[in-house]
Amino acid sequence: MKKSLIFYPRKWTFSLSTLLLALLLSRASMGAPQSEKLEDGLNYDELMQELSQMETRYTPVENPFDDVKIHLGFGLPSSNFSVIKPDGGTEYGDPKGFQFSLGIDLLDPKWQAEGVVRSYSALQHNESAISLQEFDLKVAYNHHLYHIFYLRGGVGLAARYLDLKTTEYRLDEKSGKKTLVPKEYSYTTPTSIVFVGADSYVSENISLGGEFSFRSAMVDETIDRQSLDFTFRVDGHF
């Protein structure tokens, strides 16, 4: 009896220990894969694959200002115009001069805005002297024609500053005779511009070209009515 009483407690203890060990191993085997799961149900490999696909689908947004260029230019303009003097006489002029220009692309290489400063040499004709300066604001469209050749055209506005020094006959009330007296006139004339030209790119950043322009006064109170100009241009594009 004593032997059987000692044997059964040991068997019960062994069976209980085996059951606890089996439960622990089962929990460990079930918990190991779950620890690799993320909160959204993706494991590490699936997460890396998803991130790789997102990177492939991503396309960087281009900055529209990256391709915007600045245009610096120098030119030699020649103008042909006529002025009707206050006394009714007509003076013709074809002064030569120089110009400086500064332009910028309007978010597209085909479209440009440009400002131009012009200065002409003084012109002597008969008894008159004419000096002319000008400031232009223009919008130009550039069309690639072939290889290194481009056509350009557009419209603009100008302010022309014309000074006229001349002599006029004046009647002397005492003697009743006409005498020549010097007179000076100054005119500031707003003018519309229509122009067309062509450029040849001798390198990536340098172009040579010519431009014809027609200018017409936008007011009547001026002697500077119309002009037809030609300009030889050298431009840098940066």
Secondary structure as GFF3:
##gff-version 3
##sequence-region A 1 238
A	DSSP	alpha_helix	2	35	.	.	.	ID=ss1
A	DSSP	alpha_helix	44	57	.	.	.	ID=ss2
A	DSSP	beta_strand	70	84	.	.	.	ID=ss3
A	DSSP	beta_strand	90	93	.	.	.	ID=ss4
A	DSSP	beta_strand	97	105	.	.	.	ID=ss5
A	DSSP	beta_strand	111	120	.	.	.	ID=ss6
A	DSSP	beta_strand	123	125	.	.	.	ID=ss7
A	DSSP	beta_strand	128	146	.	.	.	ID=ss8
A	DSSP	beta_strand	149	171	.	.	.	ID=ss9
A	DSSP	beta_strand	178	201	.	.	.	ID=ss10
A	DSSP	beta_strand	206	217	.	.	.	ID=ss11
A	DSSP	beta_strand	224	237	.	.	.	ID=ss12
###
